[in-house]
Amino acid sequence: MSNKPSLLTVGLEPDIERIINDLLEKTEVVTIPMDVDQLMSEVSPPPCLVISGPPKEGLSGAELAQTLRMQYPELPLFLVCNAKSGFERKDFIKNGFTDAFLLPMDTTTLRAKLSDELAKASNGTIRVFRPVKILDVTAEEPLDFETSIFMPVNKRYIKTSNKGDAVDQSLLTKLKSSKMNSMYVPAEQMQNFYSYSAKKLRDMGSKATLSATEKRDKLASSVRDLISGLFTEEAASFESGQAMLKDCGEIVKSYIVQGEDAEWYSRIQAILGERGDNYSHAGNVSTLAALFSMGLGIGKPEDMALAGLLHDIGIAELPGEIQIKAPEDMTPQELEIYKKHPEMSINMIKLRKIIVPEIVMKAILQHHELYNGQGYPNGYFGDRICKEAQILALADKFDYLTCLKEGRPYLSPSEAIEHLRRLQVDDPSKIHYQPDLLKRLLTLFPGGIPTPTHNP
Amino acid sequence: MFNPSTPVLVVDDMMTMRKLVSKICKEIGFTTISEAADGALAWTAIQNANPPIGLVISDWNMPNATGIDLVKRIRADSRFNGIPFLMVTAEAEQHQVVEALKAGVDNYVVKPFSAPVLKEKLEAIYNKRLAK
């Protein structure tokens, strides 16, 4: 007898179905076309969730939203759309949708929210697992999240520890020496995993029994572990890579919230969220900048996270035509205006009365300066550019290289790192970053340092 | 509660919403339901209705004449100013409720609503106004 939760799809396009197919397979799917009469008819079995394609056939977005909401007042209602035109996320939500997703950028968020809802609706029988790197875990330490490993041979998850228990020592040793070094945590317990990771990172930085060097090494090693998650086979697809980066983002957020003066973080996120974007370049840059800071011991991770969130806030003030173009495609006049965005970001921060450390302002203002003096807005040269700005610039660059841009190829994380590695070597006149800093940054990425050999 | 044969006028520019509200009215027991797609068409319907409209359920945001325009017109006309009026809207901001009440609506319901909720709102109107 099937106890699968039931899900209703309304006018969902096949290529969107493909993206969530594995999740759909765990449910009883009822499909109806985008048709007024069918929208208002009873559906059997009654769904626990509704996923709709974009409004069509003379229905406005408001009408689709309001009709579905009237029909299903208590259910999560998701709108999923491929095309940017006509997509007004705030409007859809105002009129009744629980959330609206623009693919492919919001794929990660869609999958995460869908998994959560299905897990809830199935009372936990549907389980979705997320791959994680458990930092600095010791054998006796109980974890407040369940862990599993994945057996590719029979495609099953095998539980390795219960919530509240420690992971077995021999298993840990086996995992460290084998290639299979991802553990899995149930999706609904990820928040506990984020808090655990953040606490570990904080403890490493503050443990009285460790010397400064030991602290730095431990942090660097942990950051290396977190970042290496972006380079696994699982992360190779754009969606999975973004999911892992979001996990790192949650860890960074938890890290900041565990420190002092943390309420600004939610405030800033709220300001950014006003623009209604799920996918966030600012969020990714914030995560990467904070991780680089932790791994290299440069600047404060909280400051770098803030700088990452705010570094491009001024772009929203640029004329519309310029906002949607990539710098390579701009006319000289447009480029001149675009180059004002660091200053405009600073102005916006002042205007919004957001209280921000001086170093964060500096980093944002200088994040497009280049080591060889060819950057903007001031053409600063060499070490006049603060280190924090350079880290911010590298975080920005890395996300820019690996994110999806309409009509433009993107690099995988490995390709992006190769690109950065070759950057200054191939053409000495193109020294954009302090060579030593870049070298140290690359050691945080896989392949950056020689792996230590085991001595039996 | 209203007599089931009370002629009801459902006003909304969205066809799906008109259908949904009409369906809910039928569920409650009403037998005579007509529809109009905006405030101007509703006014025409009210003027021409025979038997006269006994209850108006109207959306707020509509082209040509809004729900507020409609209720003001109804209240200003001695032939129709006694017609009970329920305003439906997707928003529930404080200032809108006050504006609606000042303009003369009897009650106010926020989308989405179910049949029991609508029934409750209508009963409140009936008990206040007509049970005398």
Interface residues (C-beta under 8 A of the other chain):
Chain A: V36 L39 M40 L59 S60 A62 E63 Q66 T67 R69 M70 Q71 P73 K94 N95 G96
Chain B: M14 M15 T16 M17 K19 L20 K23 A90 K111 P112 F113 S114
